[in-house]
Structures are given as structure tokens and as C-alpha cells.
């Protein structure tokens, strides 16, 4: 965007966004931000993606940021528009995802009094962001935009927010105001004494296990985790949000921890006396699941010190960049020639047994295990699957075999519903050549289904798989576990095939078990359009699984 003597604040702000490398801005214009939207439209570098709801814009920006590592940007007008951004912004913050939200605000001439659509937006966003502030003068724009992006991308990524009053947006910007240069990010190194202590703890352990969190993905440290596990011959479990940091084909891959009840992987932690937690944060799941008595030694390797928790009482903190920390640890361990007896194959066998049972099933409605198995069979290794919150998340997290990082996206931070359909749009823009599949329950689907039109208008190829059971399945599952009955969780659905067609999308309804996989393969192969596949699912398997897990014992 060219600089001119007569440019306004909105144009200066867009120059700053260009300087940050922004390619897409997701949002909806309003009366108070029309100059910003117009300035974005004039940019040759940035494309404005008009959404059908501001919540959708925030989810698109969040997933774009999660996949690229660069802050996704979403915009809205003041008042209700800004409030609609809040859920996706909070979701990004709790997932440590870089996102910058920008909204309009009433003019400075009316902020001191009660005024139409004006509320204290900065106060509203502060609790769910790492930085929230209001632009009070055009001269502040370069510094505030640089700060918002810098903070969003720091060691623990997250969300930031800027509020731009209407009269400031329209005001003339100083011709001397320019975007600020972007300083290179420094890489913090571990101390020699911390590495030596880690080696001592590992050498003294009998049954260590690696817990890999999403920080491994953020710092692209997957190969170091794999090398450490192979060097020591120890298993690796991941959180829901870090599926794929070690391939499920790898002999040391245990699967995920974080399921609501004791799952197969927990037996490895029962047996462990040392947890090497890499890139883990307790927001991803309650550490009581892996350290119920609080008696295990823990090495915490991450860019930040973890919050206090009696079940995550860290023995050694290595607070530095994850890659050099693991490289130094691996180098030091090689001199010690330490190896352990990894006796965890039964856990992998139990997972494979569930999948094999699903693969062979002809039951209809389909068993969850069958849907997961057939989804995996239909997709390439690098296809990106976004898994929504609900009972579907529990089945996909447990059983969907993942071979590459960031190819099975699960929200286990805020765990909001209905992020995957708009999120799939952000994913497709981040990786236009990859297959993008949103897997969601029928309850989630109806919350943000209007964004189908956004995908169609932008000529995106997306596949949406709806697990249909006409209820809020996860809550029904919880009620059945705790109350032995359920209330107020059932609803009716529209005809999803006709609903899809009303947008110009392609709709399918699976009517027998052997139809799903070929339908999904055909939708993927189409390469164009939005494809919506409805799969009736038999969630009676939920309580069968709980009973089975309750009776499971694994001899390690």
C-alpha cells in the first residue's frame, strides 16, 4: 500500500499489517470501521475475507495462526460485533495460538458518557488476551501494532486486541509515521547445570515416559522428541492438541492422554517414575490424570514456567527454547549410553484392536470406531482434520491415527464447540493444496453452519463430516456416567442434504456402513466445492467403552 501525505489512520494501520506479513484479514464491516475495511481492500498484499458472523472470523483467524505460526487477524465493528469476536479470541488464548483482533470503538468524543453501542471493550478483552489496548492517537499505531504482533508470537503465543475509535480511524496520520522494523526473535539456550541435572534424573529413573505437548509443534521440535525416545528406548504420549508430533506408526508412540476416564495410555504413567514433559501446559488437561498421587518426578522443558499444581510438582524446570534444550540433552545422554526396557506394546495393541473391530463392523447407525477407521483410510497422511468438541472429539482423539504434526487439530484449551467449520476455512487458506476435513457433531454444526456460504463464495474445497445422533452427545455421555440418566440433550435436525444444497454445496447421507468411506474418498477427490456428509452414529458405544476401560488391566 503506498504512503501518501493525505493518508488516514486506517491506511497507516494497514501499512503496519502489511509490514507484519499479514495475508488475510477475517471479519465483517460496520459503520465505525468502514475506513479500515476500505484500506484493507486497497491493499495489494492483504485479502479481506468477509464472514457471516464475527465468531466465525475469530475461529478462522485462530486456525490460520495455529497452522502458520503467524498471528491470524480478525476485525469487527464496535459493541456487538466486537463481543462476537470474543469467543474465538479467548479460544486462541487458551490454546496458545497467535491471533490479533482489531475492533472499532465509538469516537473519543463520546467515550466519557453513556452512548449508543459503546461498552468498555478493552476491559472485556483484557482477561482473555495477553495485551489489550485502545489506539488514542494516530501516532501510536506503529508501536501498538508492532507490540500486538510481537506479544502474540512470544514464547507462549496467544491473543492480543486493539480497539480503534471511529474518529481516530478517520483522522489524518502523520506523514512521518512508518511501520516499525521487526527484530529477529532470540533463541534462549538451556544452562549446562540444568542439562546435567536432567541427565542425573533420567539415569536414576527406572520407567521414564515422555509427555509431548503442543509446544513441541510450536517450536518444530518433533524430530528431537523422536530422537530422544529412540536414544533412551522409552514411550511417547501426546496431549490431544499435540497429536502427530510422533507418528502413530512409530514403535514408541503410545497415543494420547487426556480422556475423561482412565484410558490405555494411563497405564504407562501408572508405571512411570519420571515424566519428561516437553512443551506441555496444564491447561491442556488436568495432570492428576497422569500423576494422581503427586509422587512422580517431572522434568519440565518449555519456554515458560508452568503454573502451580499439586499434581504437576516439577522436579526440574528447563526454561529455554525447546529445540536447543533437547539437542543439548540428547548430546549429553549419548555420552552416558542410557537405555530402558520399553514394555508398552500392549497399549498399542489395545488401540489397534478397537480400530480393527470398527473396520469389520457392518452395524448401522455406524459405530464410532468404524467412522474413525474409515476416515483415516480415506485420507492422505498430510490431510488436515479439524475435530470439534463433543463425543466426536473423544473418539477421534483416542483412535484417529495421526502421522504428521498439525494434521489432527483438536481444541483442548477452551474446548469450545463449533470452531471447526469456520476453522476449516482458515486451514484451507493456510494450506490451499492440502485436503481439509472438518469433523463435527450435529449440535456443533448448526452453531456456525452459515460459514458454508463463506467457503462457497471464496471457491474453497472443504469436506465436512457430521456425526449425527440428534443430541448433545458428550453431555448425554457425562449424564449417563454420573446420573445414570440424561435430560434436555436431545433435539431434531433439518435435512442436512437439502440444507447443504441450499448453499450450493454437495450433500450426502450415509445409509449403510459400507457407504461412508467411498463417499468421503469421492468428496476428497472432487477437489472443488463444499461437501457435507451426514453419518448416523451409534453412541451406545460410549457407555460400553467406559465399562470396558473400567475393567481393563494391562500387565506392563
QUILINWO-V544270 format. One record per residue. N is the residue number from 1. OMEGA is omega in whole degrees, 0 to 359 (* if undefined). Layout:
# QUILINWO-V544270
n: {N/N}
omega: {OMEGA/OMEGA}
This chain:
# QUILINWO-V544270
n: {1/2/3/4/5/6/7/8/9/10/11/12/13/14/15/16/17/18/19/20/21/22/23/24/25/26/27/28/29/30/31/32/33/34/35/36/37/38/39/40/41/42/43/44/45/46/47/48/49/50/51/52/53/54/55/56/57/58/59/60/61/62/63/64/65/66/67/68/69/70/71/72/73/74/75/76/77/78/79/80/81/82/83/84/85/86/87/88/89/90/91/92/93/94/95/96/97/98/99/100/101/102/103/104/105/106/107/108/109/110/111/112/113/114/115/116/117/118/119/120/121/122/123/124/125/126/127/128/129/130/131/132/133/134/135/136/137/138/139/140/141/142/143/144/145/146/147/148/149/150/151/152/153/154/155/156/157/158/159/160/161/162/163/164/165/166/167/168/169/170/171/172/173/174/175/176/177/178/179/180/181/182/183/184/185/186/187/188/189/190/191/192/193/194/195/196/197/198/199/200/201/202/203/204/205/206/207/208/209/210/211/212/213/214/215/216/217/218/219/220/221/222/223/224/225/226/227/228/229/230/231/232/233/234/235/236/237/238/239/240/241/242/243/244/245/246/247/248/249/250/251/252/253/254/255/256/257/258/259/260/261/262/263/264/265/266/267/268/269/270/271/272/273/274/275/276/277/278/279/280/281/282/283/284/285/286/287/288/289/290/291/292/293/294/295/296/297/298/299/300/301/302/303/304/305/306/307/308/309/310/311/312/313/314/315/316/317/318/319/320/321/322/323/324/325/326/327/328/329/330/331/332/333/334/335/336/337/338/339/340/341/342/343/344/345/346/347/348/349/350/351/352/353/354/355/356/357/358/359/360/361/362/363/364/365/366/367/368/369/370/371/372/373/374/375/376/377/378/379/380/381/382/383/384/385/386/387/388/389/390/391/392/393/394/395/396/397/398/399/400/401/402/403/404/405/406/407/408/409/410/411/412/413/414/415/416/417/418/419/420/421/422/423/424/425/426/427/428/429/430/431/432/433/434/435/436/437/438/439/440/441/442/443/444/445/446/447/448/449/450/451/452/453/454/455/456/457/458/459/460/461/462/463/464/465/466/467/468/469/470/471/472/473/474/475/476/477/478/479/480/481/482/483/484/485/486/487/488/489/490/491/492/493/494/495/496/497/498/499/500/501/502/503/504/505/506/507/508/509/510/511/512/513/514/515/516/517/518/519/520/521/522/523/524/525/526/527/528/529/530/531/532/533/534/535/536/537/538/539/540/541/542/543/544/545/546/547/548/549/550/551/552/553/554/555/556}
omega: {184/179/178/181/187/183/178/183/180/180/176/180/180/174/179/176/176/179/180/178/182/178/181/170/183/178/181/177/174/183/188/178/183/180/177/179/179/179/176/181/179/182/175/184/187/175/177/178/179/181/180/176/180/177/176/179/181/177/176/180/181/181/176/179/181/184/184/186/177/185/169/185/175/182/178/173/182/171/185/178/179/179/179/175/195/184/180/177/178/179/178/181/182/176/184/181/181/181/174/177/180/176/173/173/175/181/178/182/180/181/183/185/173/185/185/175/182/167/181/184/179/178/181/183/185/183/184/177/175/179/177/182/180/176/185/181/180/182/182/188/182/180/185/177/178/180/181/180/180/180/181/184/186/190/170/185/179/185/173/186/174/177/183/178/186/183/176/179/184/186/177/178/178/180/179/181/181/174/182/176/182/181/178/180/179/179/181/183/176/177/179/182/178/179/179/178/179/178/179/180/180/181/182/183/175/183/178/176/178/172/183/178/186/174/177/179/182/184/177/184/185/184/178/176/179/181/179/180/180/179/183/184/181/184/178/170/177/170/176/188/180/177/177/178/165/184/176/173/184/184/181/181/179/190/186/168/180/177/188/174/181/180/186/185/182/179/177/179/174/185/187/171/177/175/174/185/185/179/183/171/186/176/183/170/182/182/175/181/183/181/190/180/180/187/183/172/183/168/182/179/182/179/182/177/184/177/184/177/184/179/175/181/191/177/180/174/170/185/182/177/188/183/178/178/180/178/179/180/179/179/180/182/180/180/183/181/180/174/182/178/182/185/185/184/182/180/178/180/180/178/181/179/177/181/179/177/178/182/184/187/173/183/176/358/188/173/177/180/179/180/179/181/183/175/179/182/185/190/174/181/185/174/181/181/177/186/184/180/181/178/178/181/182/181/180/180/183/196/184/182/187/190/181/179/177/174/171/186/180/178/176/174/174/180/178/173/166/177/192/181/174/179/179/176/176/179/181/178/177/182/185/182/182/173/181/182/173/179/188/174/180/176/179/184/185/181/181/184/179/181/170/180/178/179/180/182/180/174/181/175/180/173/179/179/181/171/188/172/177/176/170/195/182/180/175/179/180/179/180/178/189/184/186/171/179/182/169/178/185/180/176/182/170/172/187/178/178/178/178/183/179/175/188/178/179/180/178/172/179/182/174/192/185/180/192/185/178/177/180/178/180/178/178/183/183/176/178/173/177/183/184/186/178/182/174/185/179/182/170/177/181/183/174/179/180/179/181/181/179/181/185/169/179/177/184/*}
